[in-house]
């Protein structure tokens, strides 16, 4: 169940172990990706069993999701879902919180993120898909629950903070966001760069 790229720079993720292996390799630098790298999901993936509404109420808390960092290629969900993400870290060294910490010119598409909980408790961006970054986001659905307790956090249903050229197409956000912050939005929480299209 170790994740690997084939000779065409294409990798496939069919289960949680492969998703975690992909994350570990990318985060520790042993996996090298570029704009031509394509990652394709081939099945629904459950990160944690349980109910996100209970997690939001502080009950039956599951394992914390460590975000995937620094992705630049294409992540194609294939129309499948990732469920059970629980993001609630107060680690100030993490630049963003989401499925991905940060993206740079990535394409993320055809993905559903459901039954998941995110708590934005530091000033870094918190997004269901990406905490902070840029790229193309299309055909994404999410119904995650988000609570923002950071006074200067950036929290959004797809991206917490956009920091470069970004396009968002055909995304449906049914996310419940609880926040009194200025930098909050259904798609993105804040834009710190020009060059975006929705």
Secondary structure as UniProt FT lines:
FT   TURN            7..8
FT   STRAND          10..13
FT   HELIX           16..28
FT   TURN            35..36
FT   STRAND          38..41
FT   STRAND          45..46
FT   HELIX           52..56
FT   TURN            57..58
FT   STRAND          74..76
FT   TURN            78..79
FT   STRAND          81..83
FT   STRAND          86..87
FT   TURN            92..93
FT   STRAND          96..97
FT   STRAND          100..114
FT   STRAND          117..120
FT   STRAND          125..127
FT   STRAND          130..142
FT   STRAND          145..148
FT   TURN            151..152
FT   STRAND          154..156
FT   STRAND          159..169
FT   STRAND          172..173
FT   STRAND          176..178
FT   STRAND          184..185
FT   STRAND          188..191
FT   STRAND          196..197
//
